[in-house]
């Protein structure tokens, strides 16, 4: 990868402002919309980086913007892993794209399951890595479980793992803990992923962020497609980042609704366990989970069935919705509980 020469776009060769642009083979008459999308976007997302740097208190040379978090995941694997030789380590149950991206790039995945209470098994983890272990993905807060990994376990990994440690913090805004961005200067092997898809409410815009050592970020910039985030999405993302107060207000509402869901679900006899959550969702273990899942689908309420994931037998993942959406969910869960109770009494 060191020998790769980055593609030089028209906007790389002239980054200033001018009256006439005749360098990029664009349609100079304009676009089919009222917005001027006939011009190529900034390939280096300078405006977004400036704003993100201010929000996160991190220097711009540590910031990479991608098409969702999935793009930096893919690029990191390409950057650090040699196909058919190296491997990455994942800790299931976890976000599925780590394994998908590795498979696409012909990189083996070593799975080291979390403990039954969804924490890092450091002893087992250390036994599994070797000289071919180039990357580890830690999703914290974790998807689909919702919990944070212990800080001490992550510190052990960062201090001793021989490769890159990617901490995926897609849900960090819903957590009471600050995350790992402030530790970037301490650990050169640390990359932190965040996204505008969750707390910022911009899932449709597909904008993700990787933060890490300036050299790692420079290499990601070198190998990414030249215009990986459209002009429209850059504008939408920048507008969202200008309104942090609104994001914080929405997070507060979601957290209030999360607590309400927990309190109500605890009173439902079908609910066996609710995993502590630092996210905008709950992993809930149900009695007869598949039947509950089907009952909700038939009535137009969609949750995620996670019963086949490691340590997640009988579990459904429930996103925290609006008050009205949560009302609908809780009403149906109470309804099906009563049906099951009546069925038991009839036997």
Secondary structure, DSSP 8 states (H G I E B T S, - for coil): -TT------HHHH--S--S---SS---TT--SSSS-TTS---TT-HHHHHHHHHHHT--GGGEEEESHHHHHHHHHHHHH--TTT-EEEE-SSS-THHHHHHHHTT-EEEE----TTS---HHHHHHH--TTEEEEEEESS-TTT-----HHHHHHHHHH-SSEEEEE-TTGGGSSS--SGGGTTT-TTEEEEEESSSTT--GGG--EEEE--HHHHHHHHHHS-TT-S-HHHHHHHHHHHT-HHHHHHHHHHHHHHHHHHHHHHTT-TTEEEE---SSSEEEEEETTHHHHHHHHHHTT---EE-TTSTT-TTEEEEE---HHHHHHHHHHHHHHHHHHHHHHHH-
